[in-house]
Amino acid sequence: MASRKLVTSAVFALALLLRLLAIVAIGHNELLHGTFELKNDESSYHRPAVALATEGCYCWAPGGQPTAYRPPGIILPLAALYWFFDPAPELALGYVLLCSMALVALLRPLARATSADRRVADAATWIAALMPTLLWTSSGIWSDAPALLFTLLTLWLTIAMRADAWWKWLAVGASAALAYFNRPSAIFLFPFLLLAAVCSASDRRRFRNVALLALSLAMPIGVWGLRNWYAFGELYTGATVAGHTVWESNNPLTAGLALPAKQFENGVDLWAEARAGHYLGSWVPAEYIPGSEVVDARTLPEMQTYHGYMNLAIDFARHHPLAIAKLMAFKLWRLFSAEPVAASISGDAGRFAVAKRSVLILERWFIFAFAGLGLWQLYRTRSPVRHLYTAFAFAGLASVFVAYVNARLLLPVTGVLLVPAAMGLVWLWDRTLPSSSR
């Protein structure tokens, strides 16, 4: 027992060390020189949190206009930290690091609720501690770690809590709402959770469970919707960044029907890249997509920009159903090939990008292959949790295909598959080395 606790402590120490190294080596190497610089999407989380902490306004920035560009799941905790301490973005890194470590810790009870084999819990913890995507996201993509944390917490609560406990479905709904507030694509989980509540009892308690789950989901999300109604005159419960994401990944360029709006970018022939298929099933900024000019994001109000991009995507899907079908096929190809966004669009070029892609495709196939073995074990033994793991994985896949495929956005899928992957790894270990200790 003492040796197991020692190994567990070593795993968490290693996980923390690797995440700290990822922050300074990948996300923010300027910290080594005593400075800090907001990068990528970080300012879109940091500035609203500062505005909320200092002015009480959920605004784009202090003194700015109200915003719903980012959901409140990450903004509210950061604003609380900024209010209690100081509006320093280093606090945000600390919060994301804490969520990432909590995610590693959660894998153990989730695995124990799934399998009676202690080695599965050990393997799942090791995989989560070493998983490259979790390392990279914990170093700079602020919403990913808490989004996956609350997604897996929802799964654990659904599996581990007593089926006849009335407060179970309140807790499940609250956790799912927090997952939604960090990544609104978690809405794809809601139908599966409602179905689980329906199947949770064979008598009138099922109606109680469904009502409690619906209540705990609707209340916090409804408050956010009412806030947006007050701010924008519209009962909107999501995040307006969704308009950009949906259009920029579901358009004539990513479907192969059009060439980029401009031919050259930093000496690169974008038209040649498009003809070579580099953008198929991928993501491109709106400025490269023909037809995006009808939505001027620089001058239009935020909600109008959201609706403008969503309408473009809906109109494209309505008028080009065959192209949408091909686009889904392109996304499926990227799902299994780990094909990156073209370097000329994303700026992700050089040897590091090649090494990063190689690591990510190895990670993806490692998890897919071993999770397949683990899910096979769950179904072969008729485990009562087999359908939940499948449902959560498919809900994550739905969000990927609405948006686009990359390692970050695939986290709801690969994260849910960590425990089945650990089961598959242990199963293969037993078949390869039958004398291994159990």
VMD Tcl script that draws the C-alpha trace (Angstrom):
set ca {
  {0.00 0.00 0.00}
  {2.83 2.39 0.91}
  {4.62 1.66 -2.37}
  {1.42 2.33 -4.34}
  {0.98 5.70 -2.61}
  {4.61 6.51 -3.33}
  {4.15 5.69 -7.02}
  {0.96 7.76 -7.16}
  {2.74 10.73 -5.60}
  {5.56 10.33 -8.11}
  {3.07 10.36 -10.99}
  {1.50 13.60 -9.79}
  {4.90 15.17 -9.21}
  {5.93 14.21 -12.74}
  {2.65 15.54 -14.15}
  {3.17 18.87 -12.41}
  {6.81 19.10 -13.53}
  {5.92 18.35 -17.16}
  {3.16 20.96 -17.16}
  {5.46 23.59 -15.69}
  {8.04 22.74 -18.34}
  {5.36 22.99 -21.05}
  {4.42 26.46 -19.82}
  {7.95 27.82 -20.00}
  {9.14 25.81 -23.01}
  {6.07 25.99 -25.26}
  {3.42 28.37 -24.01}
  {5.34 31.22 -22.41}
  {9.10 30.91 -22.73}
  {9.33 34.65 -22.03}
  {8.74 33.76 -18.37}
  {12.35 32.62 -18.28}
  {13.28 36.27 -18.80}
  {10.92 37.60 -16.14}
  {8.22 38.89 -18.52}
  {4.77 37.73 -19.58}
  {3.01 38.14 -22.91}
  {-0.56 37.18 -23.75}
  {-0.63 34.90 -26.79}
  {-3.16 33.41 -29.19}
  {-6.66 33.47 -27.61}
  {-5.53 34.31 -24.10}
  {-6.42 38.00 -24.29}
  {-10.04 37.14 -25.14}
  {-10.27 35.43 -21.74}
  {-8.05 37.77 -19.76}
  {-9.54 41.13 -20.74}
  {-13.21 40.29 -19.95}
  {-12.09 38.81 -16.62}
  {-10.23 42.05 -15.81}
  {-13.28 44.11 -16.77}
  {-15.54 41.97 -14.60}
  {-13.15 42.08 -11.63}
  {-12.43 45.81 -11.78}
  {-15.65 47.29 -13.16}
  {-18.31 44.64 -12.60}
  {-18.98 44.53 -16.35}
  {-18.86 41.38 -18.47}
  {-17.28 43.43 -21.23}
  {-14.75 42.81 -23.97}
  {-12.23 44.89 -22.02}
  {-12.28 47.49 -19.22}
  {-14.35 50.39 -20.51}
  {-15.53 48.33 -23.48}
  {-18.82 46.99 -24.75}
  {-20.67 44.00 -23.22}
  {-19.59 40.71 -24.74}
  {-20.64 37.09 -24.96}
  {-17.70 36.11 -27.17}
  {-16.36 33.76 -24.51}
  {-18.65 31.79 -22.17}
  {-18.53 32.43 -18.41}
  {-17.04 29.10 -17.36}
  {-13.49 30.39 -17.57}
  {-14.17 34.13 -17.20}
  {-15.89 33.95 -13.78}
  {-13.12 32.00 -11.95}
  {-10.46 34.29 -13.44}
  {-12.45 37.38 -12.44}
  {-12.70 36.04 -8.88}
  {-8.94 35.49 -8.74}
  {-8.30 38.94 -10.20}
  {-10.67 40.53 -7.69}
  {-9.15 38.79 -4.65}
  {-5.52 39.18 -5.69}
  {-4.52 41.17 -8.75}
  {-5.48 41.26 -12.46}
  {-2.33 39.36 -13.39}
  {-2.58 36.81 -16.22}
  {-0.10 34.59 -14.39}
  {-3.00 33.79 -12.05}
  {-4.91 32.48 -15.06}
  {-2.03 30.14 -15.87}
  {-2.12 28.94 -12.27}
  {-5.86 28.25 -12.49}
  {-5.48 26.32 -15.75}
  {-2.58 24.37 -14.24}
  {-4.75 23.53 -11.21}
  {-7.55 22.29 -13.50}
  {-5.07 20.19 -15.46}
  {-3.75 18.59 -12.27}
  {-7.29 18.02 -11.00}
  {-8.01 16.28 -14.30}
  {-5.11 13.88 -13.71}
  {-6.39 13.23 -10.18}
  {-9.94 12.59 -11.41}
  {-8.82 9.78 -13.73}
  {-8.13 7.52 -10.75}
  {-11.64 7.51 -9.20}
  {-13.19 7.43 -12.68}
  {-11.15 4.33 -13.52}
  {-11.97 2.71 -10.16}
  {-15.68 3.31 -10.80}
  {-15.28 1.65 -14.20}
  {-13.01 -1.30 -13.44}
  {-12.21 -3.32 -10.34}
  {-8.60 -3.72 -11.51}
  {-6.37 -1.22 -9.66}
  {-3.86 -1.34 -12.50}
  {-6.40 0.34 -14.78}
  {-6.50 3.33 -12.42}
  {-2.69 3.44 -12.36}
  {-2.44 3.22 -16.15}
  {-5.12 5.89 -16.69}
  {-3.31 8.27 -14.34}
  {-0.01 7.70 -16.12}
  {-1.57 8.29 -19.54}
  {-3.22 11.52 -18.38}
  {0.02 12.71 -16.77}
  {2.04 12.14 -19.97}
  {-0.55 12.89 -22.67}
  {1.05 15.51 -24.98}
  {-2.20 17.31 -25.85}
  {-2.99 17.83 -22.17}
  {0.52 19.19 -21.65}
  {0.23 21.66 -24.51}
  {-3.26 22.83 -23.66}
  {-2.40 23.32 -19.99}
  {0.41 25.63 -21.12}
  {-1.73 28.21 -22.90}
  {-5.21 27.18 -24.09}
  {-7.10 28.33 -21.03}
  {-10.55 26.80 -21.61}
  {-9.55 23.27 -22.58}
  {-8.42 21.82 -19.24}
  {-11.48 23.01 -17.26}
  {-13.83 21.98 -20.08}
  {-12.48 18.42 -20.10}
  {-12.29 18.36 -16.30}
  {-16.02 19.05 -15.92}
  {-16.88 16.69 -18.79}
  {-15.10 13.81 -17.05}
  {-16.51 14.90 -13.69}
  {-19.98 14.60 -15.23}
  {-19.12 11.10 -16.45}
  {-17.77 10.09 -13.05}
  {-20.81 11.42 -11.19}
  {-23.11 9.57 -13.58}
  {-21.22 6.30 -13.06}
  {-20.20 6.44 -9.41}
  {-23.13 8.01 -7.54}
  {-25.97 5.83 -6.28}
  {-28.70 5.44 -8.87}
  {-31.47 5.98 -6.31}
  {-29.95 9.15 -4.83}
  {-32.19 12.08 -5.78}
  {-29.31 14.55 -5.54}
  {-27.27 12.57 -8.06}
  {-28.98 14.17 -11.04}
  {-28.69 17.65 -9.55}
  {-24.94 17.11 -9.29}
  {-24.70 15.62 -12.78}
  {-26.64 18.54 -14.27}
  {-24.57 21.14 -12.43}
  {-21.33 19.54 -13.62}
  {-22.60 19.31 -17.20}
  {-23.62 22.97 -17.07}
  {-20.08 23.87 -15.97}
  {-18.69 21.84 -18.87}
  {-21.03 23.75 -21.18}
  {-19.95 27.09 -19.73}
  {-16.34 26.25 -20.54}
  {-17.03 24.74 -23.96}
  {-20.61 25.19 -25.26}
  {-20.19 22.19 -27.56}
  {-20.82 20.13 -24.41}
  {-24.49 20.66 -25.28}
  {-24.19 17.47 -27.34}
  {-23.95 15.60 -24.02}
  {-27.34 16.79 -22.82}
  {-29.54 14.35 -24.79}
  {-27.45 11.40 -23.60}
  {-27.65 12.57 -19.99}
  {-31.42 12.96 -20.23}
  {-31.64 9.45 -21.69}
  {-29.50 8.14 -18.82}
  {-31.86 9.81 -16.35}
  {-34.85 8.20 -18.09}
  {-33.19 4.77 -17.87}
  {-32.04 5.27 -14.27}
  {-35.21 3.84 -12.73}
  {-38.15 1.67 -13.69}
  {-40.80 3.55 -11.73}
  {-41.92 7.11 -11.14}
  {-38.46 8.05 -9.91}
  {-37.34 8.33 -13.52}
  {-39.58 11.39 -13.93}
  {-38.11 12.87 -10.76}
  {-34.58 12.24 -12.04}
  {-35.27 13.80 -15.42}
  {-36.87 16.83 -13.78}
  {-33.93 17.34 -11.41}
  {-31.41 16.99 -14.22}
  {-33.31 19.40 -16.46}
  {-33.63 21.89 -13.60}
  {-29.93 21.85 -12.74}
  {-29.06 22.32 -16.41}
  {-31.64 24.99 -17.17}
  {-31.15 27.26 -14.16}
  {-27.50 28.34 -14.63}
  {-27.74 28.36 -18.42}
  {-30.94 30.35 -18.18}
  {-29.25 32.97 -16.00}
  {-26.57 33.40 -18.68}
  {-29.29 33.66 -21.31}
  {-31.12 36.35 -19.30}
  {-27.90 38.29 -18.94}
  {-27.46 38.25 -22.72}
  {-31.08 39.26 -23.16}
  {-30.41 42.27 -20.96}
  {-27.12 43.09 -22.73}
  {-28.08 42.33 -26.36}
  {-31.85 42.04 -26.41}
  {-31.61 38.35 -27.23}
  {-32.03 35.25 -25.08}
  {-28.73 33.73 -26.19}
  {-27.14 30.99 -24.06}
  {-23.96 30.18 -25.98}
  {-20.77 32.03 -26.92}
  {-20.61 34.21 -30.02}
  {-17.21 32.82 -30.97}
  {-19.26 29.88 -32.30}
  {-20.23 31.96 -35.34}
  {-16.59 32.29 -36.36}
  {-15.82 28.64 -35.65}
  {-18.76 27.21 -37.57}
  {-18.32 29.38 -40.67}
  {-14.53 29.16 -40.75}
  {-14.70 25.35 -40.82}
  {-17.84 24.84 -42.95}
  {-17.49 26.92 -46.09}
  {-16.77 26.63 -49.83}
  {-13.01 26.75 -49.26}
  {-12.80 23.92 -46.72}
  {-15.28 21.92 -48.82}
  {-13.12 22.28 -51.94}
  {-15.57 24.40 -53.97}
  {-13.60 27.65 -54.00}
  {-10.12 29.10 -53.89}
  {-8.96 31.47 -51.13}
  {-10.11 35.08 -51.38}
  {-6.48 36.15 -51.92}
  {-3.85 34.24 -53.82}
  {-0.60 35.09 -52.04}
  {0.28 35.29 -48.36}
  {3.91 36.01 -47.41}
  {5.03 34.73 -50.80}
  {3.00 31.50 -50.51}
  {0.61 30.64 -53.34}
  {-2.60 29.89 -51.41}
  {-4.42 28.89 -54.58}
  {-1.83 26.19 -55.22}
  {-2.22 24.96 -51.65}
  {-6.00 24.86 -52.05}
  {-5.70 22.86 -55.28}
  {-3.39 20.45 -53.45}
  {-6.13 19.84 -50.85}
  {-4.41 21.49 -47.89}
  {-7.62 23.17 -46.67}
  {-10.09 20.33 -47.16}
  {-11.97 19.63 -43.93}
  {-9.77 22.13 -42.12}
  {-10.15 25.62 -40.70}
  {-9.30 28.94 -42.29}
  {-9.82 32.50 -41.00}
  {-12.83 34.31 -42.45}
  {-10.66 36.77 -44.37}
  {-9.54 33.93 -46.67}
  {-13.08 32.66 -47.42}
  {-14.89 34.04 -50.49}
  {-18.20 35.56 -49.41}
  {-17.10 36.52 -45.90}
  {-16.93 40.17 -46.88}
  {-20.69 40.52 -46.37}
  {-19.99 40.26 -42.62}
  {-17.67 43.06 -41.52}
  {-16.57 41.82 -38.11}
  {-14.58 45.02 -37.51}
  {-17.62 47.30 -37.55}
  {-20.70 45.15 -36.88}
  {-21.93 44.56 -33.31}
  {-20.86 41.27 -31.83}
  {-24.27 39.59 -31.99}
  {-24.80 40.67 -35.59}
  {-21.39 39.26 -36.48}
  {-22.33 35.97 -34.85}
  {-25.60 35.74 -36.75}
  {-23.94 36.83 -39.98}
  {-21.38 34.03 -39.89}
  {-23.93 31.44 -38.75}
  {-26.26 32.42 -41.58}
  {-23.43 32.06 -44.09}
  {-22.71 28.54 -42.82}
  {-26.41 27.58 -42.78}
  {-26.99 28.93 -46.29}
  {-23.94 27.06 -47.55}
  {-25.17 23.79 -46.03}
  {-28.69 24.33 -47.38}
  {-27.59 25.00 -50.94}
  {-24.69 22.53 -51.13}
  {-25.73 19.33 -49.31}
  {-23.40 17.15 -51.39}
  {-20.47 19.44 -50.63}
  {-21.30 19.22 -46.92}
  {-21.29 15.42 -47.15}
  {-17.85 15.54 -48.79}
  {-16.70 18.03 -46.16}
  {-17.63 15.57 -43.41}
  {-15.61 12.92 -45.24}
  {-12.62 15.28 -45.35}
  {-12.98 15.86 -41.62}
  {-13.10 12.12 -41.02}
  {-9.87 11.79 -42.98}
  {-8.25 14.46 -40.81}
  {-9.54 12.72 -37.70}
  {-7.51 9.60 -38.44}
  {-4.56 11.21 -40.21}
  {-3.94 14.08 -37.74}
  {-3.41 16.30 -40.76}
  {-2.55 19.81 -39.53}
  {-3.81 23.16 -40.77}
  {-1.67 24.42 -43.65}
  {1.34 26.28 -42.27}
  {0.71 29.33 -44.45}
  {-2.67 29.81 -42.75}
  {-1.86 28.89 -39.16}
  {1.74 30.04 -39.04}
  {2.63 26.67 -37.51}
  {5.66 25.81 -39.63}
  {9.16 24.47 -39.19}
  {10.68 21.47 -37.49}
  {8.67 21.93 -34.32}
  {5.42 21.68 -36.28}
  {6.58 18.43 -37.92}
  {7.62 16.97 -34.57}
  {4.37 18.14 -32.98}
  {2.29 16.46 -35.67}
  {4.27 13.22 -35.32}
  {3.73 13.16 -31.56}
  {0.03 13.96 -31.87}
  {-0.67 11.25 -34.44}
  {1.13 8.70 -32.25}
  {-0.92 9.85 -29.27}
  {-4.15 9.69 -31.24}
  {-3.57 6.18 -32.54}
  {-2.32 4.97 -29.17}
  {-5.55 6.10 -27.51}
  {-7.82 4.95 -30.34}
  {-6.20 1.51 -30.58}
  {-6.13 0.72 -26.86}
  {-9.51 2.35 -26.21}
  {-10.94 0.04 -28.87}
  {-9.65 -2.92 -26.87}
  {-11.00 -1.43 -23.66}
  {-14.44 -0.73 -25.07}
  {-14.51 -4.26 -26.47}
  {-13.88 -5.51 -22.92}
  {-16.69 -3.34 -21.55}
  {-19.14 -4.64 -24.14}
  {-17.94 -8.24 -23.89}
  {-18.53 -8.28 -20.12}
  {-21.77 -6.29 -20.49}
  {-20.46 -3.62 -18.16}
  {-23.28 -1.23 -17.15}
  {-21.09 1.77 -18.06}
  {-20.30 0.72 -21.62}
  {-23.05 2.82 -23.17}
  {-22.04 5.91 -21.19}
  {-18.47 5.86 -22.48}
  {-19.72 5.38 -26.03}
  {-22.26 8.18 -25.68}
  {-19.73 10.64 -24.25}
  {-17.27 9.80 -27.04}
  {-19.91 10.29 -29.73}
  {-20.98 13.59 -28.17}
  {-17.39 14.77 -28.44}
  {-17.21 13.62 -32.04}
  {-20.37 15.59 -32.85}
  {-18.72 18.79 -31.66}
  {-15.61 18.01 -33.71}
  {-17.57 17.58 -36.91}
  {-19.56 20.77 -36.36}
  {-16.26 22.60 -35.90}
  {-13.00 21.17 -37.21}
  {-10.55 18.45 -36.35}
  {-7.40 19.13 -34.40}
  {-5.82 17.71 -31.27}
  {-7.33 20.36 -28.99}
  {-10.90 20.07 -30.18}
  {-10.63 16.29 -30.12}
  {-9.93 16.37 -26.38}
  {-13.56 15.59 -25.41}
  {-13.15 12.34 -27.38}
  {-9.61 11.33 -26.46}
  {-10.12 12.44 -22.85}
  {-13.21 10.26 -22.43}
  {-11.29 7.34 -23.96}
  {-8.42 7.50 -21.46}
  {-9.94 4.97 -19.07}
  {-10.93 2.51 -21.84}
  {-7.39 2.96 -23.24}
  {-5.98 2.04 -19.84}
  {-8.22 -1.04 -19.76}
  {-6.99 -2.05 -23.20}
  {-3.38 -1.54 -22.17}
  {-3.80 -3.71 -19.06}
  {-5.64 -6.39 -21.08}
  {-2.84 -6.53 -23.65}
  {-0.24 -6.62 -20.86}
  {-1.94 -9.65 -19.35}
  {-2.08 -11.41 -22.72}
  {1.56 -10.63 -23.47}
  {2.96 -11.32 -19.99}
  {0.55 -13.73 -18.28}
  {2.73 -13.91 -15.18}
  {2.45 -10.18 -14.43}
  {1.17 -9.36 -11.00}
  {-2.42 -8.32 -10.68}
}
mol new
graphics top color blue
foreach p $ca { graphics top sphere $p radius 0.5 }
foreach p [lrange $ca 0 end-1] q [lrange $ca 1 end] { graphics top cylinder $p $q radius 0.2 }
display resetview
